[in-house]
């Protein structure tokens, strides 16, 4: 089974992040970025689960699907991931849709 850093909000492997990072960063810096994001993954996933339980208890609509939005990474990362393969490009497209949906006000 493939281990994504965060299956919902950063659905890429550490190696994919590293290879994409090498497109715009020196190799050593790309490795540090990939390892840092991978190290943050378990805490972000746990924090999202905890937040969702609070949102569900509060009756917030769609709480079980709401993203946490905790990831910060260089703007160059998603385009570089898209360039790796059709598979990573498809995951970037799904992630961008999730992020776009998060920015939309459901009341509008």
C-alpha positions in Angstrom: 0.0 0.0 0.0 1.3 3.5 -0.9 1.9 5.7 2.2 0.8 9.2 1.4 1.9 12.0 3.8 -1.8 13.0 4.3 -4.2 10.9 2.3 -6.7 13.8 2.2 -4.8 17.1 2.1 -1.3 16.1 0.9 -1.9 12.8 -1.1 1.7 12.3 -2.1 4.6 10.2 -0.9 7.7 11.6 0.6 9.6 10.6 -2.5 7.2 12.3 -4.8 7.5 15.5 -2.8 11.3 15.2 -2.9 11.4 14.6 -6.7 9.0 17.5 -7.3 11.0 19.7 -5.0 14.1 19.0 -7.0 12.5 20.9 -9.9 12.7 24.2 -8.1 15.0 23.6 -5.1 18.6 22.3 -4.6 18.5 18.6 -3.9 19.4 18.9 -0.2 16.7 21.5 0.4 14.2 19.4 -1.5 15.0 16.5 0.8 14.6 18.6 3.9 11.3 19.9 2.7 10.0 16.4 1.9 11.2 15.0 5.2 9.7 17.9 7.1 6.3 17.6 5.5 6.4 13.8 6.0 7.2 14.3 9.7 4.3 16.7 10.1 1.8 14.3 8.4 0.7 12.2 11.4 0.1 15.2 13.6 -1.9 17.0 10.9 -4.0 13.9 10.3 -4.7 13.5 14.0 -5.5 17.2 14.5 -8.0 17.0 11.6 -9.7 14.0 13.1 -9.9 15.8 16.5 -11.3 19.0 14.9 -13.8 17.0 12.9 -15.1 15.4 16.1 -15.7 18.8 17.6 -17.3 20.1 14.4 -19.6 17.0 14.3 -20.6 17.5 17.9 -21.4 21.1 17.1 -23.6 20.0 14.2 -21.5 21.7 11.6 -22.7 20.6 8.1 -20.2 18.4 6.1 -17.9 18.2 9.2 -16.7 14.7 8.3 -15.3 16.0 5.0 -14.0 19.4 6.0 -10.3 19.9 5.4 -8.1 21.2 8.2 -6.1 23.4 5.8 -3.0 23.2 7.9 -0.5 22.5 5.1 2.0 25.2 4.0 4.3 24.5 1.1 6.0 26.5 -1.7 3.6 27.6 -4.5 5.9 25.8 -6.9 5.2 22.4 -5.3 1.8 21.5 -6.9 2.8 22.4 -10.4 6.0 20.4 -10.0 4.0 17.4 -8.6 1.7 17.7 -11.7 4.7 17.3 -13.9 5.9 14.0 -12.4 3.2 11.7 -13.9 -0.4 11.5 -15.0 -1.2 9.9 -11.6 0.3 12.7 -9.5 -1.3 15.3 -11.9 -4.7 13.7 -11.2 -4.1 13.8 -7.4 -3.1 17.5 -7.7 -6.3 18.2 -9.6 -8.4 16.5 -6.9 -6.5 18.4 -4.2 -7.0 21.7 -5.9 -10.7 21.0 -6.2 -10.8 20.3 -2.4 -9.0 23.5 -1.7 -11.2 25.5 -4.0 -14.3 24.0 -2.4 -12.9 24.9 1.0 -12.6 28.6 -0.1 -16.2 28.7 -1.2 -18.8 30.1 1.2 -21.6 27.5 1.4 -24.1 30.2 2.2 -23.6 31.8 -1.2 
